[in-house]
């Protein structure tokens, strides 16, 4: 079976959807599926299985800046690839995003599965409702990665959505762990208001002087945050890092922190930390609590409260029993979200779409 996975975001810029698409493609290929990824790339493609569709354009999206490719040349490349490849099924991630996934849905050169990742609020869904509903109706089957994502899609688009989960690669490739030389917190993500990095930097003032913070990623807030922390030598600015370095630092840090304020759909990075056997402190967002059970797999603090965040971090950093308990529970939790298990369900959907343009609903899956 030949399946095309279409991603609207540039694969050379780190992001949750991009990571899911590439991880899913690896699992599918291990299962014998000929999986090809179609996506924008700002530079060399990250894998030989990727067909690049052009460069991305920074686009405001859900409180973030998304590396989308809505320009005509990217759409022409998408159309040409889809006409030449003859896929048995197409899997569109964020099928309504401007660019290749939207174009693939309109063209519909093969049966279509759409996976919806977005949660929270979408002005585009409201403003362009008749158009996006028409495009979404071209999908043969719809999935959503979380209850929040499904609720948004149902509310704005109507239709039925199978609830699936994002997956984590339990044996993700990594370099040797990068060991910390002091009690170390690790943050990685785009430096923008919704990710809450400023709250974490403020929390350092309430932590012992020996505590160190590794900051991965970059974004529009980077210059201001670096200036704000200029006199604190405990903050180590790593810049944009590769997936391999992210895994190596996850394994070497004492705690992973996700202090997001809003706009999270699932929390894949929490699963990655659990799989790396790293304890977690995060904000008590619904999306995070649905992945990391509060008090079992992670300590969750009130969003935007640096004092509460510092208290949770201090407990994990200096209470070995708490840290060990979170690691043990978190590893078991990560195994429940195996990428291979997710890929197996998607293969069932692809096969049904290719054979009948309809999907068997497994026992216990709601399609209300």
N, C-alpha and C positions, 0 to 999 in steps of 0.2 A: 504494500500500500504506500502511495505517495501522498504526503500531507504537507501543505504549505502553512507555516505559522507566520502571520503578519503582525508586526509590531509597529505602532505609530511613532515611537520614540527612538531617538538615535541610540544605537547600541554601543557607541564609543563614549557615551556619557552615562555614568552610573545611575541606576534607578530601580525601583522595585519591580515594575512591570518588565523592564528589560531583563532583569535577573531571572524572573519567572519564565520568560519565553526561552532564554538560553538553557536554563536548567531542565525545562520540560523537553526541549529538543534532544538533549543528551540522554534523558531517560527513554524517550521514544526510540532513539536509534539503538539503544541496548536491547530493546524489545523487538527489533527487527523492522521497525517502521522507517521508511525513507523520509525523514523529516528535514525540510528546508526552511530556513528563516529568511523572510523578506522584511527589510527595515532600512530606515536612513542610517548612514554611518558618516561621521565627521572624521575621516581618516581610514586607515586600513580596517577591514572587517575583523572582528575578534575571533572568527572561526571560519574554516573552509566551507562550512555548511551554510554560510550567510550570503545572500544575494543583496548587495548594497543598492539602495534606491536614490542616493544623492545625499547632500548635506541637509542639516536641520536648520530651522529658524527659531530663535527663542520666542516663545509664545506664552502670554499670561494665561494661567489655567489653574483654577481651584486654589488660589492663594499661593501659587508657585509659578515658576517659569519652566515650561515644558519644551524639550527639544523636538518639536514637530516638523514635518516636511509637507506643508500644504501647497507648495508652489507647483505650477504646471509641469515643469520637467520631471519632478518626482512622480507625478501621476502618470505621465506618459511612460516612464520606465516601468511602473507598476503594471499598467495595462499590457505592455509588451511581454513582461515576464509571465504574467498569468496566462496569456494566450499561447506562449511557447511551452510552458511547463506541463500542462495537462494533469493537474493534481486531481486525486480522487476526492479530496475534501480540503477545505480551507478553514483554518482556525484563526479568527480575527480577535485580537486582544484590544479592548476598547474600540469596538467596531464603529462608533460614531465620532471618534476623534478626527479632526481635519487631517487629511493626508491619505496614505496608502490603505489603511483599513476601511475608511469610508469609500474610497474608490473601488476597492475589492468588493464591498457590499453592493455597490451600484452595478458594477460589471457582472457579478455573480457567474463566474466561469466554472464553478463547481459548487456542490452542496456546502452550506455555510454554517459554522458554529461560531457564535459570538460569546466571548467571556467579558463580563463587565466588572471592572476593578474600582471605578470611581464611587465615592460615597460623599455624604454631606449635602452640598448644594451645587447645582449647575445652572448658571444663568443661560448658557447656550441651549440647554434642554428646554427651558421655558420660552426664550425668544424665538427659537427655531423649531418649536414643537411639531408643527405639521410635517416639516421636512425630515426631522430626525425620526419621527414615528414611521414615515414612509420607508426610510432606510432600514430601520430596525425590523420592519415587517418582512424584509427580504431574507432575514436569518431563518434557517431551518430549525435551529435549536439555540436556546439561550442559557448561559450559566452566569452566576454571580459568585464572587469570591468571599462574600461575607453577608450577614444579615443587613448591615447598613447599605452595602452596595445593591443588594436586591431591593431594599425598600425604596431607594432613590429611583432605580429603573422602573419599578412597578408604578410608583407615584407619577413619574414624568412621562413614561412611555407606554404603560400598560403591558399586557402580555404575561407569559409564564416563564419562570426562571428556576433552573435547577441550582440548588445551593451546593457549591463545591468549596474546597479550601485551597488556598495557596500552598505550595509544597516547599519542602526544604531538602536539599541534597545532604544526606547524612554522611556521605563520604566525599564531600566537596574537596577538590584539589586545593592544596595550600603549601606554602613554604614551611620551613621549620618555624615553630612559635617564636615570636619576638618577645622575649622575656622582659618584663618591667624590672627596674632596679629600685623602685619605691612603690608604696600602695598606689595603684594606678586605675583611673577611670578612663574608659574609652568611649568616645562619641564619634559617629560617622553619619554623614547626611548632608543635604544641601543647606547652606547657611542662609536661611530665610526665616521670617518671623514665625511661621507655623511650627517649625522644628524645635523652637525653644532653647537654642544654644545659649542665648543671653541669660536665661534663667539658670542654666547649669554653671556658667561663669560666675554669676552672682552667688551661687551656692558654695563656691570655693572659699568664700570669706568666712563661712561657718564650719569649715573642715580644718583638721590639724595641718600644720605647715609642711609636713612630709608628704602629703597627698599630691599626686601628679595627675594632670589631665592630658590625654592624647586627643587631639581634634583632627579628624579626617574630613575631607571634602572641602568645598568652597561654595561661593554664591554671593548674592548682592549684599549681604550683611557682613561679609568677611572683613573689609577694611575698617568698618566701625567697631566691630567686635575685637579686632586685633589692637586697635587703639585703646579700647576700653580695658584690655588685659595687658597692656604694654609693660606695666610695672610688676607683673606677676610671672616670675620665671618658671612657675610650676606648669604653665600652659605650653604644651608643645604643639605647634601648628604643622601638620603633616601635608596639607594640601590635598589635592585629588589623589586617591590611592587605587591600586588595582584590586580586583576581587581576591587575588592570592594574598596580597598584603593585608587586606581586611580580615581574611581568615586567620592569618598568622598573628595579627594583633588581638583578635578576639580570643585566641588561645592563650595569649601571653598576659592580657590585662587581668586585673583583679575583679573588675565589675564593668558591665556594659550599661550605659545610661542612654535612655531615649526620653528626653524631657518635652516631647511634642505638646503643642497647645491645642491643635484642632486639625481636621482635614485628613486624618489617617483612616484608611479603609480596612486594613488587616493587621499589619505588623510582622512582615516576613523577617525583618532584621532581628526580631526577638527570637524567632525560631532558629535563625542562624547562630545566635549567641547560645541558645540552649544546646544545639548540636555540637558547639565548640566547647561545651562544659564550662561556660562562663556565667556566673550569677548576674541577675538583671535587676536594675532599678529603672522604673519608667513612670510616665504620667498615667493617672487613672482615667484614661479614655476608654470608651466602650470597645473600640476596635482592639486595643491592647489587652483589655480584660478578657476578651473572647479568645485570645490566643494564650496569654500567660495568666493562669489562675492566680488571683491576688493572694499573697501569703504562702502560696504553694510553689509556683514556678517563678515568681518575681515579687518584689516589693513595689507597690504602686503608690505614688504620692500625688497630692492635689496639683493639677496643672497650674503653672505660673507661680508657685510658692517656693522660693529658693530655700527657705528655712526647713520646710517639710522635706524637700528633695535632699538637702544636706543630711538630715536626720536618718533618712532611709539609706543613703550612701554610706554614712558612718557605721551604721549597724552591719551592713554587708562587709565593709572593709575590715572591721575590727572584731567581728563576732564570727569565728570560724564555723561554729555549729550552724548558724543561720546560712552562711554562704554554702556550706556543704549540703544542707537540706535543699536549698534552691537548685543547686546543680543536679542533684540526684532526681528530684521531681521534674526538673526541666528537661533532662535527657529523655525520660520516659514520655513526656509530653511531645517532644520533637519527633519521636518515632511514630506518633499517631498522625503526623503530617508529612509522611515520607513522600518525596517527589515521585518515586516509583509507583506508589499506590494511586496518586493522582493521575499519573500517566496511563495507568491501566484502565481507569474509568474513562478517560478521554478516548482511548483506543476503541472501547465499546461504542462510544458515540460516533466516532469516525466511521467505523464499519457499518453501523446502521444507516448513517447518512448516505454513504456511498452505495449501499445495496438497495435501500428503500426510501431514502429521503425522509425517514422518520426515526425515532429513537425509542428503544426499550427503556422504560423507567424502572430502575432496580427497586427491589422491595425496600420500603422505608424512606424512599426519596419523595419528598412532597413537591407537587407541581400545582399547588393551589393557584 
